[in-house]
Amino acid sequence: MVHIQIAIDGPAGAGKSTIAKILAERLGFIYIDTGAMYRAVTYLALQQGVLTDDEEELASLAEKCTIELYWNCDGSQQVLLNGQDVSQEIRSPLVSRMVSQVARHPKVRSVLVRKQRQMADEHNVVMDGRDIGTTVLTGAEVKLFVTATLEERARRRFQEMKDKGFTGSLEEIKAELSQRDQLDQNREASPLVAAKDAILIDTTDSSLEEAVEHIYQIILKAKESLR
């Protein structure tokens, strides 16, 4: 059976994960949050004292660990790492700062890309990340690159963190996102870049509902063309 693949890439804070989750629910597809997988490996490395520049050991952690992604009835994501619920822990400011350092390693990416492709081979999927259309699902029926200005992304992330009790400043969030953009865009392995056949979606001046509806219509047209 041939499964439909929707690939969504973009920088942190652009809204791609929220959009991907809603789209998957509307389409009846499986949502695969690849960022959560890299965060889980980062969290495991921090717990075990593995340095972020130790590519071999990080790749070994990624290979040996089990990462399971579930969605609860209330829409919240549950991430199980080796059977343990780490849904909250992988969203900590420390993991957010360190995840790009872990994700830049080719061997780590190779392990997780293989696992992501296995998931996509078994289901109709909406998958989001930073190299989905360019590396993970190069043959995806729909490729999207969701972005927004740094200022707007920082504002959204700041509000999100504030709601969770974060006491830092907007400028700190903006600086962290800017640094993460630089790391993601300039890493040697699968840098953050829009696939040549990706549709650009700028959410700076769009509400979540408007962005979701726009993309949903794009996907419906693509599905029609496949019949």
Stockholm file with secondary structure:
# STOCKHOLM 1.0

chainA/1-227         MVHIQIAIDGPAGAGKSTIAKILAERLGFIYIDTGAMYRAVTYLALQQGVLTDDEEELASLAEKCTIELYWNCDGSQQVLLNGQDVSQEIRSPLVSRMVSQVARHPKVRSVLVRKQRQMADEHNVVMDGRDIGTTVLTGAEVKLFVTATLEERARRRFQEMKDKGFTGSLEEIKAELSQRDQLDQNREASPLVAAKDAILIDTTDSSLEEAVEHIYQIILKAKESLR
#=GR chainA/1-227 SS CCCCEEEEECCTTSSHHHHHHHHHHHHTCEEEEHHHHHHHHHHHHHHHTCCTTCHHHHHHHHHHCCEEEEECTTSCEEEEETTEECTTGGGSHHHHHHHHHHHTCHHHHHHHHHHHHHHHHHSCEEEEESSIIIIICTTCSEEEEEECCHHHHHHHHHHHHHHTTCCCCHHHHHHHHHHHHHHHHHCSSSCSCCCTTCEEEECTTCCHHHHHHHHHHHHHHHHHHHC
#=GC SS_cons         CCCCEEEEECCTTSSHHHHHHHHHHHHTCEEEEHHHHHHHHHHHHHHHTCCTTCHHHHHHHHHHCCEEEEECTTSCEEEEETTEECTTGGGSHHHHHHHHHHHTCHHHHHHHHHHHHHHHHHSCEEEEESSIIIIICTTCSEEEEEECCHHHHHHHHHHHHHHTTCCCCHHHHHHHHHHHHHHHHHCSSSCSCCCTTCEEEECTTCCHHHHHHHHHHHHHHHHHHHC
//
